[in-house]
Amino acid sequence: DPHGRFSIDSQFGVIRTKKQLDHETQSVVVLTVQSQLGNSPVYSSTQVNISVMDVNDNPPVFLTRSDKVTISHTQPPGTTVYIAHAEDKDSGLNGVIKYSIASKQSNAFNIDPSLGVVNLTRTVFADKQQEYTLQIAAEDCGSPPLTSLLMLDSMAVKIVILDVNDNSPSFTSLPLASVVEDAEVGFLVHRVIAKDPDEGRNGQVTYHILSGNENKAFILDQITGLLTTAQLLDREIQERYSLTVMALDDGSPALSATQVLTIIVLDVNDEAPIFLKQVYEAAVHENQDPGEFVVKVEAVDRDAGLNSLLQYEILPGTGYEKFKMDSDSGVLVTAASLDRETQEVFSIKGSPSRSSTAQLYLTVLDENDHSPLFANNSYQISVSEDLEEGSAIVDLFASDEDDGLNGEVTYSLLGDTSGAFAVDSVTGSIVTAQVLDRETKSQYTFRAVASDCSTHLPRSTTVSVVVHVDDVNDNDPVFFQNPIRAFVSAETLVNETVATVRAEDVDLGANGAVVFSLMTAETVFQIDAQTGDIILQEPLASKGFSTQLLVMASDQGISPRTATATVMIFTEEQEEEISFSHSLYEASVPENSAAGGH
């Protein structure tokens, strides 16, 4: 009894409840009872099985308080539309549930009391009622019975009746209409009307033109069915249109109907003179004298008599004053000399005495009267001497106002480039043609040439190009002498210079600034980093003194380069004792070794 629900009389063994029991929580309790006689150490035990009997204390409870289902109005009677489900924690008859419809808007539904299955009792129609709400109650079979209604726990089921698209649209508007040929764009010609008795989207109708709308002369509004003109009509070109119009509902699947609508175009008096060409094109050379023939335009008029006699004129516009037209013949000539670079194309409108017009496009032919022009007056370029061969250093650009080959530019180089540079004749990109060396040549001056491609008297322009080669640290210091032999007196005083080393670096700036240092630990001598003077720091130990110093020369570039030299120092007394350790020395050196290598 871990929850302390029971107590026992220690003398009489009477078991009583101490707390409220719940059959749904625990229906059987097994107690172990122990007994002892007096102070005897012997114990005896037994098990007491207690069955907790159920009472009807739990009403049915629905798993959900509301739900919604949709059905088609074509479903026959007896069709299951919903299954209600409730739970009751009690046992036996107390937990057996009966279902009922507590309130309903129609007798179109019933419910199986044992299974909770809601069925149709008759056919329902969406056009009469689109929605039903059923209040479903659940009651157990206990005594007395408990119902979900007492707990305000009934369930509301909303049943929506879906319409089926079983009706096609039908036209109610006439299949004949007329419109005058001079009607403006957007003029209302006719209204197409179709009806569909279905509900909702199944009854929503849109309108479409399937065929017969030559040149897209009409627009049919899909929603309103209004038919309007989409462009100006001409009865002389087409006097009748037969439009196949479709009315389409929005059901799934969609249903439709078609109608052939005949549109008659009514005539008005709109004949006018007509040019033989709507567009004339001509070309004339620039720089020609006035009176140069350009083109002859012609028009005809289907009218007769005086109405067919035509007069030609140029309508005012840009550049029209440079031309003159014969009013009777339609011949157009120049009235001034033309310059293609000022204006290459003229668009001229000519008109007879009524409303017809024609367009004349006149092209002025090019003469090679302009030289190429560079974007810059000169080019100053700085490049690093370690550029790879083929690297671009500058992109030239020159333009030529002429046309065609007269305006097509090619590039070349003029002057002494020492073979260091080349230019792409098409793009104008100048590239290195070999590896540069500032120590060999630090500046190049030459000219770039831009030439047009005219086949007759080509023109060209040149521009100055100066290329400065910037230094990189690519040279080691070089000693003037290596090795160096110095003879000193044994009585030489401390701080006196006993020898001087010299080195140079052909690079510029810090790359060519040389400093000196001793590479071996030395206390007798030290070297001045700037001058290369080797200075005595301690008195010489004996008259037979000799030593060998290894001196390093370094430049002061970002990545310093170095060289070494050997300095041999002897006292003057040892001069006669000096001799080589070998009579012949042999060594091998790799080719291309740097200067100053040991």
C-alpha positions as CSV (number, residue, x, y, z in Angstrom):
1,D,0.0,0.0,0.0
2,P,2.6,2.7,-1.1
3,H,-0.1,5.4,-1.4
4,G,-1.5,4.8,2.2
5,R,-5.1,4.2,1.0
6,F,-5.8,1.5,3.8
7,S,-5.3,1.0,7.5
8,I,-5.6,-2.3,9.7
9,D,-6.6,-2.8,13.3
10,S,-3.5,-4.3,15.0
11,Q,-5.6,-6.4,17.4
12,F,-8.6,-7.5,15.3
13,G,-7.2,-7.3,11.8
14,V,-10.0,-5.1,10.4
15,I,-8.9,-3.4,7.2
16,R,-10.5,0.0,6.5
17,T,-10.0,2.7,3.7
18,K,-8.2,5.8,4.5
19,K,-8.5,7.7,1.1
20,Q,-10.9,7.9,-1.8
21,L,-10.4,5.0,-4.2
22,D,-10.6,5.3,-8.1
23,H,-11.5,2.2,-10.1
24,E,-10.2,3.9,-13.3
25,T,-6.8,4.5,-11.7
26,Q,-6.4,1.0,-10.0
27,S,-9.1,-1.6,-10.1
28,V,-7.3,-4.4,-8.0
29,V,-5.2,-3.9,-4.8
30,V,-3.1,-6.7,-3.4
31,L,-2.1,-6.2,0.3
32,T,0.4,-8.3,2.2
33,V,-0.7,-8.6,5.9
34,Q,1.8,-9.8,8.6
35,S,0.9,-11.2,12.0
36,Q,3.0,-11.8,15.2
37,L,2.0,-13.7,18.4
38,G,3.1,-11.7,21.4
39,N,6.8,-11.1,21.4
40,S,7.5,-14.3,19.5
41,P,10.2,-13.8,16.8
42,V,8.1,-15.9,14.5
43,Y,6.1,-14.0,11.8
44,S,3.3,-15.1,9.6
45,S,2.0,-13.3,6.4
46,T,-0.9,-13.6,4.0
47,Q,-2.2,-11.7,0.9
48,V,-5.5,-9.9,0.8
49,N,-6.9,-9.2,-2.8
50,I,-9.2,-6.2,-2.9
51,S,-11.3,-5.5,-6.0
52,V,-12.4,-1.8,-6.4
53,M,-15.8,-1.9,-8.0
54,D,-16.7,0.7,-10.6
55,V,-19.4,3.3,-10.2
56,N,-20.6,5.5,-13.0
57,D,-18.7,8.7,-12.2
58,N,-17.2,9.6,-15.6
59,P,-19.4,11.0,-18.5
60,P,-18.5,10.3,-22.1
61,V,-16.0,12.8,-23.5
62,F,-15.5,13.6,-27.3
63,L,-11.9,13.7,-28.5
64,T,-12.7,16.9,-30.5
65,R,-15.4,19.5,-29.8
66,S,-16.0,20.4,-33.5
67,D,-15.3,19.1,-37.0
68,K,-16.0,19.9,-40.6
69,V,-16.6,17.6,-43.6
70,T,-17.5,18.2,-47.2
71,I,-19.6,15.9,-49.4
72,S,-20.9,16.1,-53.0
73,H,-24.5,16.7,-53.6
74,T,-24.6,13.6,-55.8
75,Q,-24.1,11.2,-52.9
76,P,-27.0,8.8,-52.6
77,P,-29.0,8.0,-49.3
78,G,-27.2,5.7,-46.9
79,T,-23.8,7.3,-47.6
80,T,-21.6,7.6,-44.5
81,V,-20.6,11.2,-44.1
82,Y,-19.0,11.2,-40.6
83,I,-18.1,8.9,-37.7
84,A,-18.3,10.4,-34.2
85,H,-16.0,9.1,-31.4
86,A,-16.2,9.6,-27.6
87,E,-14.5,7.9,-24.7
88,D,-15.8,6.9,-21.2
89,K,-13.2,5.9,-18.5
90,D,-15.8,3.8,-16.6
91,S,-16.1,0.0,-17.0
92,G,-18.9,-2.3,-18.1
93,L,-22.2,-0.7,-18.9
94,N,-20.9,2.5,-17.3
95,G,-18.4,2.7,-20.2
96,V,-20.8,1.7,-23.0
97,I,-21.6,4.8,-25.2
98,K,-24.8,5.6,-27.1
99,Y,-24.7,8.4,-29.7
100,S,-27.6,10.7,-30.8
101,I,-28.2,13.9,-32.7
102,A,-29.1,16.5,-30.1
103,S,-30.1,19.2,-32.5
104,K,-30.1,19.3,-36.3
105,Q,-31.3,21.7,-39.0
106,S,-32.7,19.0,-41.3
107,N,-33.9,15.4,-41.3
108,A,-31.4,14.6,-44.0
109,F,-29.1,12.8,-41.5
110,N,-29.3,10.0,-38.9
111,I,-26.7,8.4,-36.6
112,D,-26.1,4.8,-35.5
113,P,-26.4,5.0,-31.6
114,S,-23.8,2.2,-31.1
115,L,-21.2,3.1,-33.7
116,G,-21.6,6.9,-34.0
117,V,-21.9,6.6,-37.8
118,V,-23.7,9.6,-39.4
119,N,-25.5,8.6,-42.7
120,L,-27.5,10.5,-45.4
121,T,-31.2,9.8,-45.3
122,R,-31.9,11.6,-48.6
123,T,-30.2,13.4,-51.4
124,V,-29.1,17.0,-50.6
125,F,-28.6,19.8,-53.1
126,A,-26.1,22.7,-52.8
127,D,-28.4,25.1,-54.6
128,K,-31.0,24.7,-51.8
129,Q,-28.8,24.5,-48.8
130,Q,-25.0,24.5,-48.8
131,E,-24.3,23.8,-45.2
132,Y,-25.7,21.8,-42.2
133,T,-24.7,21.8,-38.5
134,L,-25.3,18.7,-36.4
135,Q,-25.0,18.7,-32.6
136,I,-24.0,15.2,-31.6
137,A,-24.4,13.9,-28.0
138,A,-22.9,10.9,-26.2
139,E,-24.5,9.0,-23.2
140,D,-23.3,6.0,-21.3
141,C,-25.4,3.0,-20.1
142,G,-24.8,3.4,-16.4
143,S,-27.4,3.8,-13.8
144,P,-28.1,6.6,-13.7
145,P,-26.6,7.4,-17.1
146,L,-24.2,10.3,-17.7
147,T,-24.3,12.3,-20.9
148,S,-21.8,14.7,-22.6
149,L,-24.5,17.4,-22.6
150,L,-24.3,17.7,-18.8
151,M,-20.6,18.5,-19.1
152,L,-21.3,20.9,-22.0
153,D,-19.2,18.6,-24.1
154,S,-21.4,17.9,-27.1
155,M,-19.8,17.9,-30.5
156,A,-20.7,20.2,-33.4
157,V,-20.2,18.8,-36.9
158,K,-20.4,21.1,-39.9
159,I,-21.3,19.4,-43.1
160,V,-20.7,21.4,-46.3
161,I,-22.4,20.3,-49.5
162,L,-20.2,20.8,-52.6
163,D,-21.7,21.7,-55.9
164,V,-20.9,19.5,-58.9
165,N,-20.3,21.2,-62.2
166,D,-23.0,19.5,-64.2
167,N,-24.3,22.5,-66.2
168,S,-22.6,24.1,-69.3
169,P,-22.9,27.9,-69.9
170,S,-25.5,28.9,-72.5
171,F,-25.5,32.1,-74.6
172,T,-28.3,34.6,-74.3
173,S,-26.8,37.4,-76.5
174,L,-27.4,37.7,-80.3
175,P,-24.8,36.3,-82.7
176,L,-24.7,39.5,-84.9
177,A,-23.2,43.0,-84.5
178,S,-21.9,45.9,-86.7
179,V,-19.3,48.7,-86.4
180,V,-18.3,51.6,-88.7
181,E,-14.8,51.3,-90.2
182,D,-13.6,54.6,-88.7
183,A,-14.4,53.6,-85.1
184,E,-11.7,54.6,-82.7
185,V,-9.6,52.0,-80.9
186,G,-11.5,50.9,-77.8
187,F,-15.0,51.4,-79.4
188,L,-17.7,49.1,-77.8
189,V,-19.0,46.8,-80.5
190,H,-21.1,44.2,-78.7
191,R,-21.6,42.5,-75.3
192,V,-21.4,38.7,-75.2
193,I,-23.7,37.2,-72.4
194,A,-23.8,33.5,-71.2
195,K,-25.6,32.0,-68.1
196,D,-24.6,29.0,-66.0
197,P,-27.1,27.8,-63.3
198,D,-24.3,26.1,-61.2
199,E,-23.2,27.6,-57.9
200,G,-19.9,29.3,-56.9
201,R,-17.0,28.8,-59.2
202,N,-18.9,26.2,-61.2
203,G,-21.3,29.0,-62.3
204,Q,-18.6,31.7,-62.9
205,V,-18.3,32.3,-66.7
206,T,-15.3,33.8,-68.6
207,Y,-15.3,34.7,-72.3
208,H,-12.6,33.9,-74.9
209,I,-12.1,34.4,-78.7
210,L,-11.1,31.1,-80.2
211,S,-10.7,32.0,-83.9
212,G,-11.6,34.4,-86.6
213,N,-10.0,37.5,-85.0
214,E,-7.7,38.3,-88.0
215,N,-4.9,40.8,-87.1
216,K,-6.3,40.8,-83.6
217,A,-8.8,43.5,-84.5
218,F,-11.0,43.0,-81.4
219,I,-10.5,42.5,-77.7
220,L,-13.1,40.5,-75.6
221,D,-13.1,41.2,-71.9
222,Q,-13.0,37.8,-70.2
223,I,-15.1,38.9,-67.2
224,T,-17.7,41.4,-68.6
225,G,-18.0,39.9,-72.1
226,L,-17.5,43.4,-73.7
227,L,-16.2,43.3,-77.2
228,T,-14.2,46.4,-78.3
229,T,-11.9,47.3,-81.2
230,A,-8.2,46.7,-80.7
231,Q,-7.1,48.7,-83.8
232,L,-8.4,50.8,-86.6
233,L,-10.6,48.9,-89.1
234,D,-10.6,49.2,-92.9
235,R,-13.7,47.9,-94.7
236,E,-11.7,47.9,-98.0
237,I,-9.4,45.3,-96.5
238,Q,-11.9,43.2,-94.6
239,E,-15.7,43.9,-94.3
240,R,-16.8,40.9,-92.2
241,Y,-15.4,39.0,-89.2
242,S,-16.7,35.6,-88.0
243,L,-15.5,35.3,-84.4
244,T,-15.9,31.9,-82.6
245,V,-16.5,32.9,-79.0
246,M,-16.3,30.5,-76.1
247,A,-18.0,30.8,-72.7
248,L,-16.1,28.8,-70.1
249,D,-17.1,28.1,-66.4
250,D,-14.6,27.8,-63.6
251,G,-15.5,24.3,-62.5
252,S,-13.2,21.2,-62.4
253,P,-13.5,19.9,-65.0
254,A,-14.6,23.1,-66.7
255,L,-17.6,23.1,-69.1
256,S,-17.9,25.4,-72.1
257,A,-20.2,26.5,-74.9
258,T,-19.3,28.3,-78.2
259,Q,-21.0,30.7,-80.5
260,V,-20.1,32.2,-83.9
261,L,-20.4,36.0,-83.7
262,T,-20.6,37.8,-87.0
263,I,-19.2,41.4,-87.1
264,I,-20.1,43.6,-90.1
265,V,-17.8,46.5,-90.9
266,L,-19.8,49.5,-92.2
267,D,-18.2,51.7,-94.9
268,V,-17.3,55.4,-94.7
269,N,-15.7,57.7,-97.4
270,D,-12.0,57.4,-96.4
271,E,-10.1,57.0,-99.7
272,A,-6.9,59.0,-99.9
273,P,-3.8,59.1,-102.1
274,I,-1.4,56.2,-101.5
275,F,2.4,56.2,-101.9
276,L,3.8,53.4,-103.9
277,K,6.2,52.8,-101.0
278,Q,5.6,53.6,-97.4
279,V,9.4,53.9,-96.8
280,Y,12.0,55.2,-99.2
281,E,15.7,54.6,-98.6
282,A,18.5,56.4,-100.5
283,A,22.2,57.2,-100.1
284,V,24.3,60.2,-101.1
285,H,28.0,61.0,-100.7
286,E,29.0,63.7,-98.2
287,N,30.8,66.9,-99.3
288,Q,28.8,67.0,-102.7
289,D,27.6,70.3,-104.3
290,P,23.9,71.3,-103.8
291,G,21.4,70.0,-106.4
292,E,22.7,66.3,-106.1
293,F,19.9,63.9,-107.1
294,V,18.7,61.8,-104.1
295,V,15.5,59.9,-104.9
296,K,12.1,60.2,-106.6
297,V,8.9,59.4,-104.7
298,E,5.6,58.5,-106.2
299,A,2.0,58.3,-105.0
300,V,-1.4,57.3,-106.6
301,D,-5.0,58.2,-105.8
302,R,-7.9,55.9,-106.6
303,D,-10.1,58.9,-107.0
304,A,-10.6,60.5,-110.4
305,G,-10.3,64.0,-112.0
306,L,-8.8,66.9,-110.0
307,N,-8.8,64.7,-106.9
308,S,-6.2,62.5,-108.6
309,L,-3.7,65.4,-109.3
310,L,-1.0,65.3,-106.7
311,Q,1.4,67.9,-105.3
312,Y,4.5,66.8,-103.3
313,E,6.1,68.6,-100.4
314,I,8.5,67.9,-97.5
315,L,7.1,68.2,-94.0
316,P,9.1,70.3,-91.6
317,G,11.5,68.3,-89.5
318,T,15.2,68.0,-88.4
319,G,17.5,68.7,-91.4
320,Y,14.6,69.2,-93.9
321,E,16.1,72.5,-95.0
322,K,19.1,70.7,-96.5
323,F,16.8,69.2,-99.2
324,K,14.4,70.4,-101.9
325,M,11.5,68.6,-103.6
326,D,9.9,69.2,-107.0
327,S,6.2,69.6,-106.2
328,D,5.0,68.1,-109.5
329,S,7.4,65.2,-110.1
330,G,8.4,64.2,-106.5
331,V,12.1,64.4,-107.3
332,L,14.2,65.1,-104.1
333,V,17.7,66.9,-104.4
334,T,20.2,68.3,-101.9
335,A,19.9,72.0,-101.1
336,A,23.3,72.1,-99.2
337,S,26.5,70.2,-98.9
338,L,26.3,67.3,-96.3
339,D,28.7,66.1,-93.6
340,R,28.3,62.5,-92.5
341,E,30.1,63.0,-89.2
342,T,27.6,65.8,-88.3
343,Q,24.5,63.8,-89.3
344,E,24.6,60.4,-90.9
345,V,20.9,59.6,-91.3
346,F,18.0,61.9,-92.3
347,S,14.3,60.9,-91.8
348,I,12.1,63.0,-94.1
349,K,8.3,62.9,-94.5
350,G,6.7,63.8,-97.8
351,S,3.0,64.5,-98.2
352,P,0.5,64.9,-101.1
353,S,-2.3,67.5,-100.7
354,R,-4.4,65.2,-98.5
355,S,-3.4,63.0,-95.6
356,S,-1.2,60.3,-96.9
357,T,2.5,60.4,-95.9
358,A,5.6,58.4,-96.8
359,Q,8.9,58.1,-94.9
360,L,12.3,58.7,-96.6
361,Y,15.4,57.4,-94.8
362,L,18.5,59.1,-96.3
363,T,22.0,57.8,-95.5
364,V,25.0,60.0,-96.0
365,L,27.9,57.9,-97.3
366,D,31.3,58.2,-95.5
367,E,34.5,59.8,-96.8
368,N,37.8,59.1,-94.9
369,D,38.1,62.7,-93.5
370,H,39.0,62.0,-89.9
371,S,42.1,60.6,-88.3
372,P,42.1,58.2,-85.3
373,L,42.2,60.1,-82.0
374,F,43.8,58.6,-78.9
375,A,42.1,58.8,-75.6
376,N,45.2,60.3,-74.0
377,N,47.7,62.9,-75.4
378,S,50.6,60.7,-74.0
379,Y,51.2,57.7,-71.8
380,Q,53.5,57.5,-68.8
381,I,53.7,54.0,-67.4
382,S,55.8,52.5,-64.5
383,V,56.4,48.7,-64.4
384,S,58.4,46.4,-62.2
385,E,61.5,44.9,-63.8
386,D,60.4,41.4,-62.6
387,L,57.3,41.3,-64.9
388,E,56.9,38.1,-66.8
389,E,57.2,38.1,-70.5
390,G,53.8,38.7,-72.1
391,S,52.4,40.8,-69.2
392,A,50.1,43.7,-70.3
393,I,51.3,47.2,-69.2
394,V,48.7,49.5,-70.7
395,D,45.6,49.3,-73.0
396,L,45.7,51.9,-75.8
397,F,42.4,53.2,-77.1
398,A,41.8,55.4,-80.2
399,S,38.5,56.2,-81.9
400,D,37.7,57.3,-85.4
401,E,34.5,59.2,-86.3
402,D,34.5,57.7,-89.8
403,D,32.4,54.7,-90.7
404,G,33.2,51.1,-91.8
405,L,36.9,50.5,-92.7
406,N,37.5,54.2,-92.5
407,G,36.7,54.1,-88.8
408,E,38.3,50.7,-88.0
409,V,41.5,51.3,-86.0
410,T,44.6,49.1,-85.8
411,Y,47.7,49.7,-83.6
412,S,51.5,49.5,-84.0
413,L,54.7,50.7,-82.3
414,L,57.2,53.2,-83.8
415,G,60.7,53.8,-82.5
416,D,63.3,51.9,-80.5
417,T,61.7,49.5,-78.1
418,S,64.9,47.3,-78.0
419,G,62.5,44.4,-78.6
420,A,61.1,44.8,-75.0
421,F,57.5,45.5,-76.0
422,A,54.8,44.5,-78.5
423,V,51.3,45.7,-79.2
424,D,48.1,43.8,-80.1
425,S,47.1,45.4,-83.4
426,V,43.4,44.9,-82.7
427,T,42.9,45.5,-79.0
428,G,45.8,48.1,-78.5
429,S,47.2,46.2,-75.5
430,I,50.9,46.8,-75.0
431,V,52.7,43.7,-73.5
432,T,56.3,42.9,-72.5
433,A,58.1,40.9,-75.2
434,Q,61.0,39.9,-73.1
435,V,62.1,40.0,-69.4
436,L,63.1,43.5,-68.3
437,D,66.3,44.5,-66.5
438,R,66.4,48.0,-64.9
439,E,70.2,47.7,-64.4
440,T,70.5,47.3,-68.2
441,K,67.9,49.9,-69.2
442,S,65.6,51.9,-66.9
443,Q,63.5,53.8,-69.3
444,Y,62.0,53.2,-72.8
445,T,60.6,56.0,-75.0
446,F,58.7,55.2,-78.2
447,R,55.5,56.1,-80.1
448,A,52.3,54.2,-80.5
449,V,50.5,54.5,-83.9
450,A,46.7,54.3,-84.5
451,S,45.8,53.8,-88.2
452,D,42.5,53.4,-89.8
453,C,41.8,50.6,-92.3
454,S,40.8,52.7,-95.3
455,T,41.7,51.1,-98.7
456,H,42.2,54.6,-100.1
457,L,44.6,57.1,-98.4
458,P,44.5,55.7,-94.8
459,R,45.0,58.1,-92.0
460,S,47.0,57.7,-88.7
461,T,47.9,59.4,-85.4
462,T,50.9,58.8,-83.1
463,V,51.2,59.3,-79.3
464,S,54.3,59.3,-77.0
465,V,54.7,56.3,-74.7
466,V,57.3,56.4,-71.8
467,V,57.8,53.3,-69.8
468,H,59.7,53.6,-66.5
469,V,61.2,50.3,-65.2
470,D,61.0,50.2,-61.4
471,D,63.8,48.5,-59.4
472,V,63.4,45.1,-57.6
473,N,66.1,43.6,-55.4
474,D,67.5,41.1,-57.9
475,N,71.3,41.7,-57.5
476,D,73.7,40.6,-54.8
477,P,76.4,42.9,-53.4
478,V,79.8,42.4,-55.1
479,F,83.1,42.9,-53.3
480,F,85.8,45.0,-55.1
481,Q,88.4,42.5,-53.9
482,N,88.1,39.0,-52.6
483,P,90.1,37.7,-50.8
484,I,91.8,40.6,-49.0
485,R,95.3,40.3,-47.5
486,A,96.3,42.9,-44.8
487,F,99.8,43.2,-43.1
488,V,99.9,45.0,-39.8
489,S,102.6,45.8,-37.4
490,A,102.6,44.0,-34.0
491,E,102.7,47.4,-32.3
492,T,99.5,48.6,-34.0
493,L,97.4,50.6,-31.5
494,V,93.9,49.7,-30.4
495,N,91.1,51.4,-32.4
496,E,93.3,51.7,-35.5
497,T,92.0,50.6,-38.9
498,V,94.0,47.6,-40.1
499,A,92.0,47.0,-43.4
500,T,89.0,48.2,-45.4
501,V,86.6,46.1,-47.5
502,R,84.5,47.6,-50.3
503,A,81.4,46.3,-52.0
504,E,78.7,47.6,-54.3
505,D,75.1,46.7,-55.3
506,V,73.7,47.9,-58.6
507,D,70.1,48.0,-57.3
508,L,68.5,51.3,-56.3
509,G,67.7,52.7,-52.9
510,A,67.6,50.3,-50.0
511,N,68.0,47.5,-52.4
512,G,71.5,48.9,-53.3
513,A,72.5,50.2,-49.9
514,V,75.3,47.9,-48.5
515,V,76.2,47.2,-44.9
516,F,79.0,45.0,-43.5
517,S,79.2,42.5,-40.6
518,L,81.6,39.8,-39.4
519,M,80.2,36.3,-39.7
520,T,82.5,34.8,-37.0
521,A,82.7,35.5,-33.3
522,E,85.6,37.9,-33.0
523,T,86.9,40.0,-30.1
524,V,90.2,41.2,-31.6
525,F,88.6,43.0,-34.5
526,Q,85.3,44.7,-35.3
527,I,84.0,46.1,-38.6
528,D,82.3,49.4,-39.3
529,A,78.9,48.5,-40.9
530,Q,78.8,51.5,-43.1
531,T,82.5,52.1,-44.2
532,G,83.8,48.5,-44.1
533,D,86.7,49.5,-42.0
534,I,88.2,46.6,-39.9
535,I,89.3,48.1,-36.5
536,L,91.7,46.5,-34.0
537,Q,90.0,46.1,-30.6
538,E,92.7,44.4,-28.5
539,P,96.5,44.6,-28.7
540,L,98.0,41.8,-30.8
541,A,99.3,38.9,-28.8
542,S,102.6,38.3,-30.6
543,K,104.6,39.3,-33.5
544,G,103.7,36.0,-35.2
545,F,100.0,36.8,-35.2
546,S,97.7,35.8,-38.1
547,T,93.9,35.4,-38.5
548,Q,91.2,35.0,-41.2
549,L,87.9,36.9,-41.0
550,L,84.8,36.1,-43.0
551,V,83.0,39.4,-43.9
552,M,79.3,39.5,-45.1
553,A,77.9,42.4,-47.2
554,S,74.1,42.7,-47.1
555,D,71.8,45.1,-49.0
556,Q,68.8,46.6,-47.1
557,G,66.0,45.4,-49.3
558,I,62.8,43.8,-47.9
559,S,64.3,40.4,-48.6
560,P,68.1,41.2,-48.3
561,R,70.7,39.7,-50.6
562,T,74.2,38.9,-49.3
563,A,77.8,38.2,-50.4
564,T,80.9,37.1,-48.4
565,A,84.6,37.9,-48.6
566,T,87.7,36.5,-46.8
567,V,90.1,38.9,-45.0
568,M,93.5,37.5,-44.0
569,I,95.5,39.6,-41.5
570,F,99.2,39.0,-40.8
571,T,101.9,40.7,-38.8
572,E,104.6,42.1,-41.0
573,E,107.2,39.6,-39.6
574,Q,105.2,36.7,-41.0
575,E,105.1,38.0,-44.5
576,E,108.1,35.9,-45.5
577,E,106.7,32.8,-43.8
578,I,103.5,32.7,-45.8
579,S,103.1,29.7,-48.1
580,F,100.2,27.8,-49.7
581,S,99.2,24.5,-48.2
582,H,98.9,23.0,-51.7
583,S,100.8,23.6,-54.9
584,L,97.6,23.1,-57.0
585,Y,93.9,23.8,-56.2
586,E,91.0,22.3,-58.1
587,A,87.2,23.2,-57.8
588,S,84.0,23.1,-59.8
589,V,81.4,25.9,-60.1
590,P,77.8,25.6,-61.4
591,E,77.1,27.8,-64.4
592,N,75.0,30.9,-63.8
593,S,76.3,31.2,-60.2
594,A,75.7,34.6,-58.7
595,A,78.6,37.1,-58.4
596,G,80.4,36.8,-55.1
597,G,79.7,33.2,-54.6
598,H,82.3,31.2,-52.5
